[in-house]
Amino acid sequence: MQIVYHESNKTFHLYNDAVSYIMMVLKNGHLAQLYFGKRIRDREDFSCFLEIIDRPMTACVYEEEKAFSLEHIRQEYPVFGTTDFRHPAVGILQENGSRIMDFQYKFHKIQNGKPGLFGLPATYVEDEGEAKTLTLTLEDAVTGICLELLYTIFAGGGIVARSARLTNGGSCPVRLERAMSLCLDLPDHDYVWMQLSGCWARERHVYNRRLEPGVVSIGSMRGHSSHEHNPFLALKRPCTDERQGEVIGISLIYSGNFQIQAEVDAHDTLRVLAGIDPETFSWKLDCGESFQTPEAVLVYTDQGLNAMSQTFHRLYQKRLARGYWRDRTRPVLLNNWEATYFDFTEERLVEIARKAMECGVELFVLDDGWFGKRDSDYAGLGDWTANRERLPGGISGIASRIEELGLKFGLWFEPEMVNEDSDFYRSHPDWILSAPGRRASRGRHQYVLDFSRKEVVDAIYAQMVEILGNAKVSYVKWDMNRSITECFSNGWPADRQGEVFHRYILGVYDLYERLTSEFPQVLFESCASGGGRFDPGLLYYAPQGWTSDDTDAVERLKIQYGTSFCYPVSSMGAHVSVVPNHQAFRNTPLHTRANVAFFGAFGYELDLNKLTDEEIREVKEQIAFMKKYREVLQFGTFYRLKSPFEGNETAWMAVSGDRKTALVGFYRVLNSVNGPYTRLRLMGLDPDCLYRNLLSGTCHYGDELMYAGLITSDDTAGQTPADTLHSTDFESRIYVLEAEGGDWGLSDPFPSKSSRVN
Ligand code: GLA
């Protein structure tokens, strides 16, 4: 990887084997974007890519050069009020009421490695040789505001990470009204925009649309990244599919309000902006202060959607997630929520845990209801001390009992919330987000604590440390069960209220940072009513998240498939629950529930005591299977093969790093009688390797399986009774392929310093 500066044309070329990113300083000192795409050879002069055309009716920067209009130039970080009429990357309201800015290039710095972003989650390097970073410094002479644009190119994969930092070097405070993390101007709009959207229990479904002139955007104004839209976008060429074709992935490492927008102009060029939602953001920048935007990650590939996803997976697994659990396969857990809801005693929990232990479960998670007066969701949030009526020995008591059984113990918290009926609220009624004299709306009967205030975060931290420091807690599920409505802080003055949404998220990150540093071996799982804050920002602190409250196996196919476009399998909490399912009321076979959940951070969400002996035998086999193959399932290379959004069948697979083992998940929602012949063309295998299919006992070379395909036709023609063979609705199979011999070692672009422990 290299970052080259050509002084003669003031051109910057960032490249590695996969991509080139080229920009240039214009004669007015602004930065033009020249190229982002497949690697091209370096040369002195790329200015031909500028395409300055003398178009009629344009406002020009220089009287003597009519063609030089920012309206028609692709830029790196455009401003308002020059000759550009598209949406800007930055908006700054100045003392005199002006919003006009003119950032001009001053100098740059190229360094090995990648600096951290203070207070914000970001990708990182373990070794300086893994990346190079370019910092471009620009200045607006009138206000004295300095803009630093940071670009990191990684050695492996088509990855460019970007962010911006604004520093007020002038003598008057200003107000940032918009400070996007990236702007990417592309020369044409021949893309399909692919977003991940939905709602509670239907998160991250895939939606596609062709771009046309005008603006398309997704975002959140809810205070969390949201169930509705994920901070991710793929721009793919119309002919791109999972196996081939150009695609640009854009992912924002942020958990709060965001906006990702595409604007196609009159000449078919495309501007993409990604960053903090400007509508709900207004930040006072006093003299001498700086503002750092969140990081946005760009991924380019011409190898199709699977390659894009695999690049995100590797980066987020290895260089965004951190700590003890980053490289470790995840414990098989049992969570009591759907087993008991609020209706439990310590004895009942121990009974559930004992059975779980007998089946091979490794971690028992006590969900909501263990604290304060939490008998229902009307009370208790904020009082993080054990309810002694339910748990006579407190958390340390139950944790020890669970550990004595041979299981690890995990605990649920919802740190950012408070119920009116709680001691915490009674002591600090002004610590919720609410505006004086106005009604504070509730969500799930609770208020949102004002995490923009340090004293509030400190108070919750103190309670959590008390619990985690005095009991054997190995896992924390951190929930967040409502959106922010009346976003007003009683701790900040009037001219800082526009900062509260962002300061809230900084408070969340601060608490996460403190707790993960204090308890480095605790596994954190993020959650927000399922997948309402399933974003890269939280992956930095919590290497896994609860993917969705919807545990129905059929529904989960779409949710997990959609989620996989950006997020690794190891990050997706996936549990087997009872039937009829509590969300969809559907009856799916036990093996199908597991076959879906295997491709995730696997667990159970039920009382195993209620299963039949036959089912318990099956559960034991499932857990043994997961333990045997979880390294491949959670950390292997993941491929999507068949989309649940396009038909009745879904398929995906995971291949081990050495390509000696592959697991193929094949799912059919509705059965058909005398159905069609079906095959799956597999991916990622070694063509020369002979694989044994453990399901059929047959052997096939990798090339056969990839090019001729794995035959998945139902050999009963769909007419054999369900209890004797695989012929019913909601059917599924896992094909395990094991290499018969050979050495197929591949190099890892992000090697781990510590060896992986299972
Ligand atoms: C949220 C979570 C669930 C569960 C409940 C507890 O809905 O998504 O998994 O923890 O809260 O109240």
Boltz pocket constraint, residues with backbone or C-beta under 6 A from the ligand:
constraints:
  - pocket:
      binder: B
      contacts: [[A, 337], [A, 367], [A, 368], [A, 412], [A, 479], [A, 481], [A, 527], [A, 528], [A, 529], [A, 530], [A, 546], [A, 549]]
      max_distance: 6.0
